[in-house]
């Protein structure tokens, strides 16, 4: 999947913290003026004060939130892959679908607001996490199932189109044959259609009467030809059809499994039309579903991230909750690493002895973390920060 990627840092710092090199500046002021030379776009996010359970429950929720965060990120990516496929890799059309709550995804992310009408903050963290994740996972399942149905319909249409465009050995014959090409309503005789390679034309005419007994002499009739095959009809007794079919294959002729029936012909004529209508209908339904799912899953994803920031901040900074959360847009991936280094340089002191910087600016760690630190995050950092990529 092609398309540009927007890089963000979701950062939480104690409200009373200050950059070590500029103690007179507020967090917001330093981020806007100094982080990567003032090239970052910084927006403050208001995170509600959720109901807090025990410290042990927060640790368990921290682990759960990390897992669900990753899963929802994958779900958003999957929806974009579906849209990219539906739009035949037309990136402008894919980008036009990247809206959340009727806003461009970048605007939604950079000005995120908790939607209390949907996710009430008087509910417990467990209830909120469950409601957010279950809805998003159901949407992910709906998109995957609808995409599977559409893929089947697309394959059926391709098969119907091949029947119309292939050579006489494989293509549908409903628009080629007519009742006059067949012996109809006979108790003993049946017409068999044969696709004969053009280079075997003479051999067929010289041998078709003798491949099995009971072939009507001089019954071979040329119905149609293309660049590779000639389509013949041959009349023989019904009880020899199986033997004759086998003999044709051994002689490198192609018997066509076709019994004339007006009802069957009408069904075959409709096959492509029905396949095209079904594919088109399912494609339209899937586009609408995928666009809606992108909006809702992305929205739920950022609500979950807000809870994750809250939980991690309480575990890191303690009670009562008093921290500043910012969503920071970084110009490129290389600048993300630089921004983190600068943040660690200015706010590494928040990690105490567990996180410091040597004279060369290299991060130094020791094992004197609190009893929960190894559970809070896989990679311990002196403050709460998450990389966010919006594709």
Number of C-alpha atoms within 10 A of each C-alpha: 13 11 13 10 13 15 19 25 20 21 21 23 22 20 14 10 16 19 21 15 11 12 12 11 15 14 21 16 14 18 23 17 15 13 21 19 10 12 15 22 17 22 19 17 20 15 17 14 13 17 11 16 11 7 14 11 12 21 19 12 20 21 15 13 21 16 11 19 18 11 16 21 17 13 24 22 17 17 25 22 17 20 28 20 14 19 15 11 15 14 16 11 14 21 17 10 20 21 20 21 12 10 12 15 22 16 12 18 22 18 14 20 16 18 12 10 7 9 16 13 17 12 12 14 19 14 13 19 21 13 14 21 21 13 13 24 16 13 21 21 12 16 24 18 13 18 24 12 16 22 15 13 21 19 14 19 22 16 15 20 17 15 19 17 12 12 17 25 20 14 17 22 19 19 10 12 17 13 10 7 18 18 15 14 8 10 8 9 20 21 23 24 25 27 25 26 20 16 11 14 14 10 12 21 13 9 12 20 19 13 16 17 12 17 21 15 12 11 15 21 13 15 15 13 16 12 9 13 21 21 25 23 20 22 22 22 17 17 12 15 19 9 12 23 20 15 17 20 12 10 15 13 20 21 21 20 9 14 14 18 12 12 9 13 18 11 13 18 15 12 16 20 13 16 20 18 14 17 22 16 13 18 21 14 14 23 20 13 19 28 21 20 23 27 24 19 25 26 24 24 22 20 22 22 19 21 21 24 23 25 24 23 24 20 20 20 18 14 10 8 18 17 20 19 25 23 24 25 22 22 16 12 13 10 15 20 12 14 19 17 19 17 20 24 19 18 21 23 18 19 18 12 14 19 22 20 16 9 6 6 12 12 14 12 16 9 10 11 15 9 8 13 18 12 13 21 15 10 8 16 17 18 22 24 20 15 13 18 13 16 17
